[in-house]
């Protein structure tokens, strides 16, 4: 039996990041990574302030949980620092409340 009154699940926001230096994984080359907004469980074991400050160790724990393709900790430790900053900035941006983002956006 199907529940026709079921509320659809909200779409989890994502951002696509084009890497300056693609990652080689065997014969595969990863040139872009999709980062999804982390839910609380993906942030376990790290301090939120460390994620917001783009702490490398915190990002190394969180990014494998929220990237597609899923990056390994070793790949993150060996990636171009510019790419790590791009990915970390997207994660930090997801942690800012919508009302604060709206305050920073230009009024039309």
Secondary structure, DSSP 8 states (H G I E B T S, - for coil): ---TT--------EEEEEEEEEEEETTEEEEEEEEE---GGGGTTS-HHHHHTT-HHHHHHHHHHHEES---HHHHHTS-HHHHHHHHHHHHHHTS-HHHHHHHS---
